[in-house]
Amino acid sequence: MLKYTLIPLLPLISFIINILFGRSIIKSKAHWIAIPAVAGSFVLALSAFMDVMAGNVININVYTWILSGNFQVPVGFLIDQLTAIMLIVVTSISTLIFIYSVGYMHGDGGYYRFFAYLSLFVFSMLVLVMANNFLLLYFGWEAVGLCSYFLIGFWFHKKSAADAGKKAFIVNRFGDFGFGLGVILVFLTFGSLEYTQVFSNANIALGQTINILGTDVDLITLICLLLFCGAVGKSAQMPLHVWLPDAMEGPTPVSALIHAATMVTAGVFLVARCNPLFSLSHTAMNTVAIVGGVTAIFAASIGLVQNDIKRVIAYSTVSQLGYMFLALGVGAYSAAIFHLYTHAYFKALLFLGSGSVIHALHDEQNMQNMGGLKKYMPVTYAVFIIATLSITGIPGLAGFFSKDEILWRAYLGGELGRGMWLLGTVAALMTAFYSWRLIYLTFHGKFRGTHEKEHHLHESPKVITVPLMFLAVGAVLAGYVGIPPLLREHGDRIGEFLAPVLGHPQGEGSHSEELMVMGASIFVALAGWGVAYMMYVKNAELPKKIGSMFRPIHNLLYNKYYVDELYSKTFVQPILKMSDKVILGFFDAKIIEGIVNGVPNLIGAFSRQFRKVQTGLLSNYGLAMALGALAIIGYVIFMR
């Protein structure tokens, strides 16, 4: 089974070759190294998936990484049902994004560097999902964060891109600090960081407490909440969501890779992987559910009024991730992974579709300057429609099955679950509205851009549109592995497949209740679609009128609830002022400069005084020698 170590190694080899030889030798041929590497990982991932389907769980230790007393950590890989699903998602989406990037990034000065960073990103994510212990998971976790900094700020000559890269890196440090503490606490509690040993002994932490500042805190709850801190940062949940919309400054393939298959799904994977721990703490589970539900509706409301095509999809990602955490919090781990799986295809399709639009409009991203593109870009329009039908939960497409499963499991989750179901249903209404708003503003009506741009409008080349077609197939068919038993006798195959790792969700309801939840989901999807049609097709002046009538609410949503401004005022600006006064004004100006300039000045002052001794007069030197001799004699006599 050592062949499966090639799954992460192939992208790593691609990174090493391109970063070392890309600039001087490979140059514009970098994709010939990167695409076969990630495609090879995909083929091996399929092989691993078939092995797991046959009942073979792969758990291998390649070598001992750290050995210090009782602290032993191997470089080891675990491929079980959960990992197998994640490997298919990561490698399949990455392969299509790599192919798409050949057309999208053609002619870019950093072409080789782009494919090197993408390869490193995929390697990092594969290590993260394949790790069989927390420390190797943490390595992959931090590596994807580093790669996000490289890729979001890829066009570093743009200040906005450089700032966005720094923002993503810094915001994630807050969550990762908690995650790191959680990993340390796991070792201190269980004496190991390997999943099999930690999860099999999870019950030993029950009833234990740890004293923090004089207060006894439940140990298992603390461990889970610290691990969840990392998930909140990586998966852009409130209040650490602010980095993800700004990540749009990176090239569109980067946005698709981050949002669909890699970095932001890591938090969902982490909580699902640690389900034996989270299931022991009601407090931790409720926290996960509440954060997810609130984030889902919070981000969806912001997406209602945004005009940047990629930013709308970015807030959609934050909202959809909220759905996944909502499911995790009510114990529906399989439903969360099912939605992660379907979401990867329709969200990658939305991002790459928006990239096709941006490519045709020469980097225009404001939907208010688009319109009427369906006659110029029929393929992009068709796949965009498929992705929108899927994300809004129209029956028959992938998003319907996974979203409906989450809402149903939330409905069965008791009083808190019913509240989360309500939030999720309202968020679904908003999702339908802003998704179809995007369609109508971008592809319908008259073109609102310049005549020059309209003259050059055309469909994207096949290297861009063909990956879109493959993703469109996934956006339709991916959900059929999770058809609920209500609609088919032998349904929810993905739930049964994941059950050995994630278990079966608790709670059973009647068929009438399930039909009611499903009907409500379909109704809000159609209602949101209908409202968007009325506002942006039938009566195009209506959005302006409503915006004027509810100007404060519109401004609140358009400015993202002023969260960035709040953070700037409460954290960023005070830290900058403190840095200016304390670090620059005191430590740098007084201490550092004092040492750097003070020591030479002191030596100079001493030298100026001491050189006065050198008078050049023989009598002075003779007197000095006599005084010195007397001093020595006096010292000798005194010491006797």
C-alpha positions as CSV (number, residue, x, y, z in Angstrom):
1,M,0.0,0.0,0.0
2,L,3.0,2.3,0.0
3,K,2.0,3.3,-3.6
4,Y,-0.6,5.5,-2.0
5,T,2.2,7.7,-0.5
6,L,2.5,8.9,-4.1
7,I,-0.9,10.7,-3.9
8,P,0.7,13.6,-2.0
9,L,4.2,13.1,-3.3
10,L,3.4,13.6,-7.0
11,P,2.2,17.3,-6.5
12,L,5.2,17.9,-4.2
13,I,7.6,16.7,-7.0
14,S,5.8,19.0,-9.4
15,F,6.3,21.9,-7.1
16,I,10.0,21.2,-6.6
17,I,10.6,20.8,-10.4
18,N,8.7,23.9,-11.3
19,I,10.0,26.1,-8.6
20,L,13.7,25.1,-9.3
21,F,13.6,25.0,-13.1
22,G,10.5,26.9,-14.1
23,R,12.0,30.3,-14.5
24,S,15.1,29.3,-16.5
25,I,14.1,26.2,-18.4
26,I,10.4,25.1,-18.2
27,K,8.8,28.6,-18.3
28,S,5.4,28.5,-20.2
29,K,5.5,24.6,-20.2
30,A,5.0,24.4,-16.4
31,H,1.6,22.8,-16.8
32,W,3.2,19.8,-18.5
33,I,4.7,19.0,-15.2
34,A,1.8,20.0,-12.9
35,I,-1.2,18.5,-14.7
36,P,0.2,14.9,-15.1
37,A,1.2,15.0,-11.4
38,V,-2.2,16.0,-10.0
39,A,-3.9,13.7,-12.6
40,G,-1.7,10.8,-11.3
41,S,-2.8,11.6,-7.8
42,F,-6.4,11.4,-9.0
43,V,-5.9,8.0,-10.5
44,L,-4.3,6.7,-7.3
45,A,-7.1,8.3,-5.3
46,L,-9.6,6.3,-7.4
47,S,-7.6,3.2,-6.7
48,A,-7.6,3.9,-3.0
49,F,-11.3,4.6,-3.1
50,M,-11.9,1.2,-4.7
51,D,-9.7,-0.5,-2.0
52,V,-11.8,1.2,0.8
53,M,-15.0,0.2,-1.0
54,A,-13.7,-3.4,-0.9
55,G,-13.4,-3.1,2.9
56,N,-9.7,-2.3,3.2
57,V,-8.8,0.6,5.5
58,I,-5.2,1.7,4.9
59,N,-3.2,2.9,7.9
60,I,0.6,2.9,7.3
61,N,3.5,4.6,9.0
62,V,6.2,5.6,6.5
63,Y,8.8,6.6,9.0
64,T,9.3,8.0,12.5
65,W,9.2,11.7,12.3
66,I,9.7,12.8,15.9
67,L,11.0,10.6,18.8
68,S,11.5,12.2,22.2
69,G,10.8,10.1,25.2
70,N,7.1,9.2,25.3
71,F,6.5,11.7,22.5
72,Q,6.5,9.7,19.2
73,V,5.0,11.0,16.0
74,P,5.2,9.1,12.7
75,V,4.7,10.4,9.1
76,G,1.7,8.1,8.6
77,F,-1.3,8.0,6.3
78,L,-4.8,6.8,7.0
79,I,-7.2,6.2,4.1
80,D,-10.6,5.2,5.4
81,Q,-14.1,6.1,4.1
82,L,-13.8,9.7,5.1
83,T,-10.4,10.2,3.6
84,A,-11.4,8.4,0.4
85,I,-14.2,10.8,-0.2
86,M,-11.9,13.8,0.5
87,L,-9.2,12.4,-1.9
88,I,-11.7,12.2,-4.7
89,V,-12.9,15.7,-4.1
90,V,-9.5,17.3,-3.8
91,T,-7.8,15.5,-6.7
92,S,-10.7,15.6,-9.2
93,I,-11.4,19.3,-8.7
94,S,-7.7,20.2,-8.7
95,T,-7.1,18.4,-12.0
96,L,-9.9,20.3,-13.7
97,I,-8.7,23.6,-12.2
98,F,-5.1,22.9,-13.3
99,I,-6.4,22.3,-16.9
100,Y,-8.6,25.4,-16.7
101,S,-5.6,27.5,-15.5
102,V,-3.7,26.8,-18.7
103,G,-6.1,29.0,-20.6
104,Y,-6.8,31.5,-17.8
105,M,-3.2,32.2,-16.9
106,H,-1.8,32.1,-20.4
107,G,0.8,34.8,-20.9
108,D,1.2,35.7,-17.2
109,G,4.7,36.5,-16.2
110,G,4.5,34.2,-13.2
111,Y,3.1,31.2,-15.0
112,Y,5.6,28.7,-13.7
113,R,5.4,30.1,-10.2
114,F,1.6,29.8,-10.3
115,F,1.6,26.1,-11.1
116,A,4.4,25.5,-8.5
117,Y,2.3,27.2,-5.8
118,L,-0.9,25.3,-6.9
119,S,1.0,22.0,-6.7
120,L,2.3,22.8,-3.3
121,F,-1.3,23.7,-2.2
122,V,-2.6,20.4,-3.4
123,F,0.2,18.5,-1.7
124,S,-0.5,20.3,1.6
125,M,-4.2,19.6,1.4
126,L,-3.6,15.9,0.6
127,V,-1.3,15.6,3.6
128,L,-3.9,17.2,5.8
129,V,-6.7,14.8,4.8
130,M,-4.4,11.7,4.7
131,A,-2.6,12.2,8.0
132,N,-3.1,9.5,10.7
133,N,-2.1,11.8,13.5
134,F,-2.8,15.3,14.8
135,L,0.7,16.7,14.3
136,L,0.9,15.7,10.6
137,L,-2.6,17.1,10.2
138,Y,-1.3,20.3,11.8
139,F,1.6,20.4,9.3
140,G,-0.8,20.2,6.4
141,W,-3.1,22.7,8.1
142,E,-0.3,25.3,8.3
143,A,1.0,24.5,4.9
144,V,-2.3,25.2,3.2
145,G,-2.3,28.5,5.1
146,L,1.1,29.4,3.8
147,C,0.1,28.5,0.2
148,S,-3.0,30.6,0.5
149,Y,-0.7,33.6,1.3
150,F,1.4,32.8,-1.8
151,L,-1.7,32.4,-4.1
152,I,-4.0,35.1,-2.8
153,G,-1.2,37.6,-3.1
154,F,0.1,36.0,-6.3
155,W,-0.2,39.4,-8.1
156,F,1.9,41.0,-5.4
157,H,2.4,44.2,-7.4
158,K,-1.2,45.0,-6.6
159,K,-1.4,46.4,-3.1
160,S,-4.9,45.0,-2.7
161,A,-3.7,41.5,-3.5
162,A,-0.7,41.8,-1.1
163,D,-3.0,43.1,1.6
164,A,-5.5,40.3,1.1
165,G,-2.8,37.7,1.3
166,K,-1.5,39.1,4.6
167,K,-5.1,39.4,5.9
168,A,-5.8,35.7,5.2
169,F,-2.5,34.7,6.8
170,I,-2.9,36.8,9.9
171,V,-6.6,36.1,10.6
172,N,-5.9,32.4,10.4
173,R,-3.2,32.7,13.0
174,F,-5.9,33.5,15.6
175,G,-7.8,30.3,14.9
176,D,-4.6,28.2,14.5
177,F,-3.3,29.3,17.9
178,G,-6.3,27.7,19.5
179,F,-5.9,24.7,17.3
180,G,-2.3,24.3,18.3
181,L,-3.3,24.4,22.0
182,G,-5.9,21.8,21.3
183,V,-3.3,19.5,19.8
184,I,-1.1,19.9,22.8
185,L,-4.0,19.2,25.2
186,V,-4.9,16.1,23.2
187,F,-1.3,14.7,23.8
188,L,-1.4,15.7,27.5
189,T,-4.7,13.9,27.9
190,F,-4.3,10.8,25.8
191,G,-0.5,10.4,25.7
192,S,-0.6,10.1,21.9
193,L,-1.5,12.1,18.8
194,E,-2.4,9.1,16.6
195,Y,-6.1,9.1,15.7
196,T,-6.7,5.4,16.5
197,Q,-5.3,5.7,20.0
198,V,-7.0,9.0,20.8
199,F,-10.4,8.1,19.5
200,S,-10.5,4.6,20.9
201,N,-9.7,6.1,24.4
202,A,-11.9,9.2,24.0
203,N,-14.1,8.2,27.0
204,I,-11.2,8.5,29.5
205,A,-11.6,12.3,29.2
206,L,-15.2,12.2,30.3
207,G,-15.7,13.8,33.7
208,Q,-12.2,15.3,33.9
209,T,-11.8,19.0,34.4
210,I,-8.9,21.4,34.1
211,N,-8.5,24.5,36.2
212,I,-8.1,27.7,34.3
213,L,-7.8,30.9,36.3
214,G,-9.5,29.3,39.3
215,T,-12.4,27.9,37.3
216,D,-12.9,24.2,36.6
217,V,-13.5,23.6,32.9
218,D,-14.7,20.3,31.4
219,L,-11.7,18.8,29.7
220,I,-13.3,17.2,26.6
221,T,-15.3,20.4,25.9
222,L,-12.1,22.5,26.1
223,I,-10.3,20.2,23.7
224,C,-13.1,20.3,21.2
225,L,-13.5,24.1,21.4
226,L,-9.8,24.6,20.9
227,L,-9.8,22.4,17.9
228,F,-12.9,24.2,16.6
229,C,-11.0,27.5,16.8
230,G,-8.8,26.2,14.0
231,A,-11.9,25.2,12.0
232,V,-13.5,28.6,12.5
233,G,-10.4,30.3,11.0
234,K,-9.8,27.9,8.1
235,S,-13.4,27.5,7.1
236,A,-14.1,31.3,7.5
237,Q,-16.9,31.1,10.1
238,M,-17.9,34.1,12.2
239,P,-16.1,36.0,13.6
240,L,-13.0,34.9,11.5
241,H,-14.8,35.0,8.2
242,V,-13.4,38.4,7.0
243,W,-10.4,37.0,5.1
244,L,-12.3,34.9,2.7
245,P,-14.1,37.5,0.6
246,D,-10.8,39.4,0.2
247,A,-9.2,36.3,-1.1
248,M,-10.9,37.1,-4.4
249,E,-7.8,39.2,-5.1
250,G,-6.0,36.1,-6.2
251,P,-6.4,34.6,-9.7
252,T,-9.9,33.0,-10.2
253,P,-8.5,29.4,-10.4
254,V,-7.1,30.0,-6.9
255,S,-10.5,31.2,-5.7
256,A,-12.0,28.0,-7.0
257,L,-9.4,25.8,-5.5
258,I,-9.6,27.5,-2.1
259,H,-13.4,27.6,-2.0
260,A,-14.3,24.3,-3.5
261,A,-11.8,21.6,-2.7
262,T,-9.0,22.6,-0.3
263,M,-8.5,25.2,2.4
264,V,-12.0,26.1,3.5
265,T,-13.2,22.5,3.6
266,A,-10.4,21.7,6.1
267,G,-12.4,22.9,9.1
268,V,-15.4,20.7,8.2
269,F,-13.1,17.7,7.7
270,L,-11.4,18.4,11.1
271,V,-14.6,18.4,13.1
272,A,-15.9,15.3,11.2
273,R,-12.6,13.5,11.7
274,C,-12.8,14.3,15.5
275,N,-16.4,13.2,15.8
276,P,-15.6,10.7,18.6
277,L,-14.4,13.7,20.7
278,F,-17.1,16.2,19.7
279,S,-19.9,13.7,20.3
280,L,-18.9,13.6,24.0
281,S,-19.6,17.3,24.6
282,H,-23.0,18.8,24.1
283,T,-21.6,22.3,24.7
284,A,-19.1,21.9,21.9
285,M,-21.7,20.4,19.6
286,N,-24.2,23.3,20.3
287,T,-21.4,25.8,19.7
288,V,-20.6,24.3,16.3
289,A,-24.3,24.3,15.3
290,I,-24.9,27.9,16.4
291,V,-21.8,29.2,14.8
292,G,-22.7,27.4,11.6
293,G,-26.4,28.5,11.5
294,V,-25.6,32.1,12.3
295,T,-22.8,32.2,9.7
296,A,-25.1,30.7,7.1
297,I,-27.7,33.4,7.3
298,F,-25.2,36.2,8.1
299,A,-23.1,35.6,4.9
300,A,-26.2,35.0,2.8
301,S,-27.6,38.4,3.7
302,I,-24.4,40.1,2.7
303,G,-24.5,38.3,-0.7
304,L,-27.9,39.9,-1.4
305,V,-26.5,43.3,-2.4
306,Q,-22.8,42.7,-3.5
307,N,-21.9,43.7,-7.0
308,D,-18.5,42.0,-7.5
309,I,-19.3,38.7,-9.2
310,K,-16.6,36.8,-7.3
311,R,-17.5,38.4,-4.0
312,V,-21.1,37.2,-4.3
313,I,-19.8,33.7,-4.8
314,A,-17.3,34.1,-1.9
315,Y,-20.1,35.0,0.6
316,S,-22.0,32.1,-0.8
317,T,-19.1,29.9,0.2
318,V,-19.1,31.2,3.7
319,S,-22.8,30.6,3.9
320,Q,-22.6,27.1,2.5
321,L,-19.8,26.3,5.0
322,G,-22.2,27.5,7.7
323,Y,-24.6,24.8,6.5
324,M,-21.9,22.2,6.9
325,F,-21.1,23.2,10.4
326,L,-24.8,23.4,11.3
327,A,-25.0,19.7,10.2
328,L,-21.9,18.8,12.2
329,G,-23.3,20.5,15.3
330,V,-26.5,18.5,15.2
331,G,-24.6,15.2,14.8
332,A,-25.2,14.8,11.1
333,Y,-21.6,14.3,10.2
334,S,-22.3,12.3,7.0
335,A,-24.7,15.0,5.8
336,A,-22.0,17.6,6.3
337,I,-19.5,15.6,4.3
338,F,-22.1,14.9,1.6
339,H,-22.7,18.6,1.2
340,L,-19.0,19.3,1.2
341,Y,-18.7,16.7,-1.7
342,T,-21.6,18.2,-3.8
343,H,-20.6,21.8,-2.9
344,A,-17.1,21.2,-4.3
345,Y,-18.5,20.7,-7.8
346,F,-21.1,23.4,-8.1
347,K,-19.0,26.0,-6.3
348,A,-15.9,25.2,-8.4
349,L,-18.2,25.6,-11.4
350,L,-19.5,28.9,-10.2
351,F,-16.0,30.3,-9.6
352,L,-14.5,29.0,-12.9
353,G,-17.6,30.2,-14.7
354,S,-17.2,33.7,-13.2
355,G,-13.5,33.4,-14.3
356,S,-14.7,32.8,-17.9
357,V,-16.8,35.9,-17.7
358,I,-14.0,38.0,-16.3
359,H,-11.6,36.6,-18.9
360,A,-14.0,37.7,-21.7
361,L,-14.5,41.2,-20.1
362,H,-10.8,41.8,-19.6
363,D,-10.8,41.7,-15.8
364,E,-14.2,43.4,-15.3
365,Q,-15.8,42.0,-12.1
366,N,-18.6,44.4,-11.4
367,M,-21.9,42.9,-12.4
368,Q,-23.4,46.3,-12.9
369,N,-21.1,46.7,-15.9
370,M,-22.2,43.4,-17.4
371,G,-25.5,42.1,-18.8
372,G,-26.6,40.3,-22.0
373,L,-23.7,37.9,-22.0
374,K,-25.8,34.8,-22.7
375,K,-25.7,35.4,-26.5
376,Y,-22.0,35.9,-26.5
377,M,-21.1,33.1,-24.1
378,P,-23.7,30.3,-24.5
379,V,-21.5,27.6,-22.9
380,T,-20.6,29.7,-19.9
381,Y,-24.2,30.7,-19.5
382,A,-25.4,27.1,-19.7
383,V,-23.0,25.8,-17.0
384,F,-23.7,28.8,-14.8
385,I,-27.4,27.9,-15.0
386,I,-26.7,24.3,-14.0
387,A,-24.5,25.5,-11.0
388,T,-27.2,27.9,-9.9
389,L,-29.9,25.3,-10.1
390,S,-27.7,23.1,-8.0
391,I,-26.7,25.6,-5.3
392,T,-30.3,26.8,-4.9
393,G,-31.6,23.3,-4.3
394,I,-33.8,22.7,-7.3
395,P,-34.8,19.0,-7.2
396,G,-32.8,16.6,-9.4
397,L,-29.5,18.3,-9.0
398,A,-26.7,17.6,-6.5
399,G,-27.2,20.6,-4.2
400,F,-30.9,19.6,-3.6
401,F,-30.0,16.2,-2.1
402,S,-27.2,17.4,0.2
403,K,-28.9,20.6,1.4
404,D,-32.2,18.8,2.0
405,E,-30.4,16.2,4.1
406,I,-28.8,18.9,6.3
407,L,-32.2,20.7,6.8
408,W,-33.9,17.4,7.6
409,R,-31.3,16.4,10.2
410,A,-31.4,19.8,11.8
411,Y,-35.2,19.6,12.0
412,L,-34.7,16.3,14.0
413,G,-32.2,17.9,16.3
414,G,-34.5,18.9,19.1
415,E,-35.3,22.5,20.1
416,L,-31.9,23.9,19.0
417,G,-32.0,21.9,15.8
418,R,-35.4,23.4,14.9
419,G,-34.0,26.9,15.4
420,M,-31.0,25.9,13.1
421,W,-33.4,24.5,10.6
422,L,-35.3,27.8,10.5
423,L,-32.0,29.7,10.0
424,G,-31.0,27.3,7.3
425,T,-34.3,27.6,5.5
426,V,-34.1,31.4,5.5
427,A,-30.6,31.3,4.3
428,A,-31.7,29.0,1.5
429,L,-34.2,31.7,0.4
430,M,-31.5,34.3,0.3
431,T,-29.2,31.9,-1.5
432,A,-31.8,31.4,-4.3
433,F,-32.3,35.2,-4.6
434,Y,-28.6,36.3,-4.8
435,S,-27.7,33.4,-7.1
436,W,-30.4,34.2,-9.7
437,R,-29.7,37.9,-9.2
438,L,-26.1,37.1,-10.3
439,I,-27.5,35.3,-13.4
440,Y,-29.8,38.1,-14.4
441,L,-27.3,40.9,-13.9
442,T,-24.6,39.1,-15.7
443,F,-26.3,37.3,-18.6
444,H,-29.6,38.9,-19.2
445,G,-30.8,42.3,-20.3
446,K,-28.6,44.7,-22.3
447,F,-24.9,44.9,-22.0
448,R,-24.0,47.8,-19.7
449,G,-20.2,47.9,-20.3
450,T,-18.3,50.0,-22.9
451,H,-18.7,49.5,-26.6
452,E,-15.1,48.5,-26.9
453,K,-15.6,45.6,-24.4
454,E,-18.8,44.6,-26.1
455,H,-17.0,44.5,-29.5
456,H,-14.5,42.0,-28.1
457,L,-17.0,39.7,-26.3
458,H,-16.6,36.0,-27.1
459,E,-16.9,32.6,-25.6
460,S,-13.8,31.4,-23.7
461,P,-11.5,28.8,-25.4
462,K,-12.1,25.1,-25.0
463,V,-9.3,24.7,-22.4
464,I,-11.6,26.8,-20.2
465,T,-15.0,25.6,-21.2
466,V,-14.3,21.8,-21.2
467,P,-13.4,21.7,-17.5
468,L,-16.6,23.7,-16.9
469,M,-18.6,21.0,-18.7
470,F,-17.1,18.2,-16.5
471,L,-17.9,20.2,-13.4
472,A,-21.4,20.7,-14.7
473,V,-21.8,16.9,-14.8
474,G,-20.7,16.8,-11.2
475,A,-23.1,19.5,-10.2
476,V,-25.9,17.4,-11.5
477,L,-24.9,13.8,-10.7
478,A,-22.9,14.1,-7.5
479,G,-26.0,14.1,-5.4
480,Y,-27.3,10.8,-6.6
481,V,-25.1,8.9,-4.1
482,G,-27.1,10.4,-1.3
483,I,-30.8,10.2,-2.3
484,P,-32.8,10.0,0.9
485,P,-34.6,6.7,1.6
486,L,-37.9,8.7,1.3
487,L,-37.3,9.0,-2.4
488,R,-35.7,5.6,-3.1
489,E,-35.8,2.3,-1.2
490,H,-32.0,1.9,-1.1
491,G,-31.0,5.6,-0.8
492,D,-28.3,7.5,1.1
493,R,-25.5,5.2,-0.1
494,I,-22.9,7.9,0.9
495,G,-24.3,7.8,4.5
496,E,-23.9,4.1,4.7
497,F,-20.4,4.3,3.2
498,L,-19.3,6.9,5.8
499,A,-21.1,5.2,8.7
500,P,-18.0,3.2,9.9
501,V,-16.2,6.5,10.5
502,L,-19.0,9.0,11.2
503,G,-21.7,6.7,12.5
504,H,-25.4,7.1,11.9
505,P,-27.2,10.3,12.8
506,Q,-29.6,10.1,15.7
507,G,-33.3,11.0,15.5
508,E,-36.1,9.7,13.3
509,G,-39.1,11.5,12.0
510,S,-42.2,10.6,10.0
511,H,-42.4,10.6,6.3
512,S,-44.9,13.5,6.5
513,E,-42.5,15.6,8.4
514,E,-39.7,14.8,6.0
515,L,-41.9,15.8,3.1
516,M,-42.8,19.0,4.9
517,V,-39.1,19.9,5.3
518,M,-38.4,19.0,1.7
519,G,-41.4,21.0,0.5
520,A,-40.3,24.0,2.5
521,S,-36.8,23.8,1.0
522,I,-38.2,23.6,-2.5
523,F,-40.6,26.4,-1.9
524,V,-38.0,28.9,-0.7
525,A,-35.7,28.0,-3.6
526,L,-38.5,28.7,-6.1
527,A,-39.6,31.8,-4.1
528,G,-36.1,33.3,-4.1
529,W,-35.8,32.6,-7.8
530,G,-39.2,34.2,-8.5
531,V,-38.4,37.4,-6.5
532,A,-35.0,37.8,-8.3
533,Y,-36.9,37.4,-11.7
534,M,-39.4,40.0,-10.7
535,M,-36.8,42.5,-9.6
536,Y,-34.1,42.1,-12.3
537,V,-36.1,41.0,-15.4
538,K,-39.7,42.1,-15.1
539,N,-39.0,45.4,-13.3
540,A,-35.4,46.4,-13.5
541,E,-36.1,49.7,-11.6
542,L,-37.4,47.9,-8.6
543,P,-34.0,47.2,-6.9
544,K,-33.1,50.9,-6.9
545,K,-36.5,51.8,-5.4
546,I,-36.2,49.2,-2.7
547,G,-32.6,50.2,-2.0
548,S,-33.7,53.8,-1.6
549,M,-36.6,52.9,0.7
550,F,-34.4,50.8,2.9
551,R,-31.2,52.7,2.6
552,P,-29.8,52.0,6.1
553,I,-30.4,48.3,5.7
554,H,-28.9,48.3,2.2
555,N,-25.8,50.2,3.4
556,L,-25.5,47.8,6.4
557,L,-25.5,44.7,4.1
558,Y,-23.4,46.3,1.4
559,N,-20.8,47.3,3.9
560,K,-20.8,43.7,5.3
561,Y,-22.2,44.8,8.7
562,Y,-19.1,47.0,9.1
563,V,-17.2,44.1,10.6
564,D,-14.0,45.0,8.9
565,E,-14.4,48.6,10.1
566,L,-15.1,47.4,13.6
567,Y,-12.0,45.2,13.6
568,S,-9.9,48.0,12.1
569,K,-11.0,50.4,14.9
570,T,-10.8,48.0,17.8
571,F,-7.7,45.9,16.8
572,V,-5.8,47.1,13.8
573,Q,-5.6,50.8,14.4
574,P,-4.8,50.5,18.2
575,I,-2.1,48.0,17.4
576,L,-0.6,50.2,14.7
577,K,-0.7,53.2,17.1
578,M,0.9,51.2,19.9
579,S,3.5,49.9,17.5
580,D,4.2,53.4,16.4
581,K,4.6,54.8,19.9
582,V,6.0,51.8,21.8
583,I,8.0,49.9,19.2
584,L,9.0,52.7,16.9
585,G,9.0,55.6,19.3
586,F,10.5,53.9,22.3
587,F,12.2,50.6,21.6
588,D,13.5,51.6,18.2
589,A,14.2,55.3,18.7
590,K,15.4,55.1,22.3
591,I,16.8,51.7,23.0
592,I,17.9,50.3,19.6
593,E,19.0,53.7,18.2
594,G,20.5,54.4,21.7
595,I,22.6,51.3,21.5
596,V,23.5,51.6,17.9
597,N,24.4,55.3,18.1
598,G,25.2,55.6,21.8
599,V,28.1,53.0,22.0
600,P,30.1,54.7,19.2
601,N,29.4,58.1,20.6
602,L,30.6,56.9,24.1
603,I,33.7,55.4,22.6
604,G,34.3,58.6,20.7
605,A,33.9,60.8,23.8
606,F,36.2,58.6,25.8
607,S,38.8,58.6,23.0
608,R,38.7,62.4,22.8
609,Q,39.4,62.7,26.4
610,F,42.0,59.9,26.6
611,R,44.0,61.1,23.7
612,K,44.8,64.3,25.7
613,V,47.2,62.1,27.7
614,Q,49.4,61.9,24.6
615,T,51.1,65.3,24.9
616,G,54.3,64.5,23.2
617,L,56.4,66.0,26.1
618,L,59.1,63.7,27.6
619,S,58.6,65.2,31.1
620,N,54.9,64.3,31.2
621,Y,55.7,60.7,30.2
622,G,58.4,60.5,32.8
623,L,56.1,61.8,35.5
624,A,53.5,59.2,34.4
625,M,56.0,56.4,34.6
626,A,57.2,57.5,38.1
627,L,53.6,57.7,39.4
628,G,52.9,54.3,38.0
629,A,55.9,52.8,39.7
630,L,55.0,54.3,43.0
631,A,51.5,53.0,42.6
632,I,52.8,49.4,42.0
633,I,55.2,49.6,45.0
634,G,52.4,51.0,47.2
635,Y,50.1,48.1,46.2
636,V,52.7,45.5,46.9
637,I,53.5,46.9,50.4
638,F,49.8,47.3,51.2
639,M,49.0,43.7,50.2
640,R,51.6,42.3,52.6
